[in-house]
Amino acid sequence: MNNQIPTEKELEEIEKNYDPQLSFRKLGVKLEVLVSLLLVLMSVYHFWASGFGLVREVLHRGCLLYTSPSPRDRG
């Protein structure tokens, strides 16, 4: 049995061949922080809207439409 540790390049090649999620676009650090912040803010908004606030229906739909993917982004 071969007990050699694969190199970084070999691991990347294995990941590229067998991981279908790798085809997603990699974000830069700044954009990754921005997306994470927006996701956290959207979660906080939904917790607030479901527990405390009575958000007008039109405003709530607008917030959801603003964050939902475009039909052209779907497969």
N, C-alpha and C positions, 0 to 999 in steps of 0.2 A: 504494500500500500504506500502510495506517495504522500508524504507528510509535508510537502513544501507549501508555504504560504503564497497564494497568488499575488501578483503585483497589482498596483493600482490600475494599470492599463488593462490587464486581464479581467479584473473585476468590472470595469466599465464596459468591456466587450460582452461579458456574460449578462450584465444588467440590460444592455442595449438589445440583446437577442431575446431575453425572456420576460422583460417587464413592459407590459403594454402601457402602463401609466407614464412611462418615460417620454412618450410622444407629446405630452403637454409642454407648453412653452415655459421656459424658465424665466422667472421675473428677476429684475435687478433688486438690490437690497432696498433702495428707496421705494420702489413700487411695491415690493413685498410688505414693507411697513405700512404703506398707505392702504393697501388692500386689507391687511389685518385690522387696521384701525377702523376702516369702514365696516367690516364684518362685526367687530365688537360693538360699534355704535348702533348698527342695525339690530343686533341682539338686545341691547339695552332698550332701544325704542320699542321693540315688541314686548319685552317684559313690562315696560311702563304702560303701554297701550292695553295690554291684557289685564293688568292688575289695578292700575290707578286711574288712568286718564280715559276720558271718553273722547276719542279722536273722531272728528267728523269722517264719515265714510269716504267722501271724495278725497280728502287729504290722505287717508290711510291707503286707498287704492293707488294714489299717485306715488306714494313712497314705495309701494311694492312694485309698481311698473317701472319706476326709476332704477330699481336694482335687479330686475329680472332680465335674463338674456334675450337678445333680439332673435326673432325667428330665423334670420339668416345665419346666426351663430350655431344653430342646431344642425347636427350631423348631416 
